[in-house]
Amino acid sequence: MKNVFTKSKVLLLSSVMALGLLSTSCGNGTSASNIKIPGVSKSAITLGTDSVLIAFVFDAIQLDGGLRYNIPKYPNSYLEISPDLQSTGTLMSISISLKDVGNSGLQLLDPQSLPGGRALPGVASGRLPAVAFTIAKFKGMSFYVGPKLFGVFIPLNNLGIGNSIITARYFVSSTRVGNISLVGADVNGENSGLLLMLDLSSATAQKTIAKAAAN
């Protein structure tokens, strides 16, 4: 019993220390600064006229060549991984067509939680219609969609937060565009990663989606 208590105490202390470390970049909700993602040197989101481009550079993952993948159920979207031009890491680019997001058929997909069964942070039901697939170096990616939300889960190891899930606002420049979560491993030591949830409820986003879906 003493060993179990000690182990739980160590895990709790590790989580608290991780929260304290990350909170320096979370701000008070108005600072428009993003949390530091372990193993990620750069992140960016670009809104085009008919698509959203999400990009991450992973420092510890190295590739000799790149490849573009079709995303299941998203006929006009793709995911591409390639060696980053400005570092020794890997660039992941996810291009999501707003026409795909506006497709009501995606709402009929089976609702899913995080890989492993934990609830999606920031989502009242804890689940959203989703598709999952695996590519080289990233086993078990998931894409989530709702009437006003789009999300992507990217599996990552060695986040250093134990079993915690740490969620913060995510900003592009000074504009909040959604939430980002660092998802620690589950009780089986699996399914850790990065979850980005984008809020598509703004009037501008809704008009853009409606226009794309109509074409």
N, C-alpha and C positions, 0 to 999 in steps of 0.2 A: 504493500500500500504506500509506503514511504517513497519507493522508487517511482511509482505512478504519479504521486503528488509532485515530486521534484521535477519529473519530465514535463508535466503540465505547466509548472511554474516557469520553467525555462522557455517553453514555447510561447507562453503569454508575454514574458519579458522581451523575447525576440520580436514579437509582433508590435509591442508598444514602442520599441526602439526604432523599428522600421517606419511606423506611423510618424514618429517624431522627426525622423530624417526626411521623409517625403513631404511633411507639412511645410517645410521651409519654402517649397515651390508651389504649394497649393494655394496659398494666400487666403483671403477672407471671402472669396466669391466675387470680388470686384477688381482683383489685381490683374486679371487677363493673362496670367502666366500658367504654363502647363507643368505638370509633375514630370520629374525625370524618370524615364523608362529604362530599367537596367538592360544593357545590351543593345540599346537603340540610340544612335548618335544623332539622327535627324528624323523628323516627321513633318508632313505637309498635307494639306487638303486644298484642292483647287476646284472651284465650282465653274463649270463651263456652261454653255447655253443648253446642252442636252445631256450632260453627264457630270459625275463627281469623280475626281481622281484623288485617291488616297495613296500616300507613299511613305514607306519606312525604310531606313537603312539600318541593318543589323550588323553590328561590329564583329561578332564572334562567328558568324556563318560565312563560309567562303565557298564560292563556286567557280569552276573553270569556264562555264558557259551558261547561257540563259535559255529560257523557254517560256512561251506564252500558253496559258491554259484557258479553255472555255469554262465558264461557271455554269454548272447544271441549273436549268430552269431560268437562266438569265441569258437569252439568246444574243443580246446586243452588248454584253459586258464581258470582261476578261480579267485575268490575273496574270501578271508577268513577273518573273524573278530573273535577275541578271547580276553580274558583277558590277558593283558601284564604281562609277568612273572616277570619283574623287577620293576613294579610300580602298582598303583591302576587304571591306565588308560586302554585303549583299543588299541590293535594292529590290524591294517588293513594291510593285505598282498595281493598284486595284482600280480599274476603271468601271464604274457602275453607271449604266444607262438609266436616266430618269424615266425613260419609257418603260424599261423593265420594272422599276420600282412601282410605277403607276399601274402595272398590270394586276387587275383584281384577281387573276388566277393564282397569284402567289399567296394570297390570303387564305387559300384553301389547303395549303401545305400543312402537314402535321405540326402543331405547336411543339417547340422543343425548349429545354432549359440549357444551361451551360453543359458542355461535355462532362459526363460523370453524374449529372443530375441536380446540381445546385441551381438555385433560382437565379435568373438574370438580374443583376443589380440595377436599380432605378426603374424597373418595369413592375407595375402593380401586380400583374398575374404571375410574374416570374418566368413566363414562357412567351415565345413568339413563333409564328410560322417560319420554318428554317429549312435550309439544305446544308448538308455536310459533305465534304470530300477531302481527299488527301493528295498532297503533292510532295515531291522530293524535298526533304529537310523540314517539312511542316506537316506532321501527321495529325489529322483530325481538325481541319478548319471548318468553321460554320458561318453561314450568312443568314442573318435574321431580317425580317421585314414586317412592318406594321403599317397601318393607315398613315401614320405620321412619323415613323421611325425606320431607320436602316442601321443594321449593326454587323460587325464582323469580329469573329474570335480567331486569334492567331496563336497557336500553341508555342509557348516559350518555356524553357527551363531556367533554373537558377535565378529566380527573382529575389530570393533572400527575404521573403515575408512569411515563411511558414505556411500555415493553412488559411491565412487571412485573405480577404478581398478588399482592396483599397480603391475607392471610387472618387474621382474628382471631376470638376468641370473641364471641358476641353475648349480651347480658344483658337481661332484663326485671327491673327492680328489682335484686335481688342474685342472681337465679336465671339460670343459663346455659340458654338455649333453643336454641342452635345456633351456627353460624358465619356471619360476613359477610365477603365478599371484594370488594375493589376490583380490577377487572379492567382492566388497561391495554390499549391497542390492540395488535392482532396485527401481524405483519410487514408487512401490507398497509395499516396505519394504520386498521384498522376493528375493529368488534366490542368496543369498550370498554363497560364498564358495571358494574353493581352486582349481586352474587349473594348472596342470602340463603338459607341452608339451615337448616331447622328440624329439630330432633331430636324425633321423636315416639315414642321408645322407652321413655319413663317409664311406670310402671304406671298412673298417673292418665290419661295421654294415651291409652294403649292401651285402657283400660276405656271411656273416653269415645267413642273411635272405634268400638269393638265395639258399644256400645249404639246409637250413631247409625246404623251400618250395618244393624242388626237391625230398625230401625223403618221 
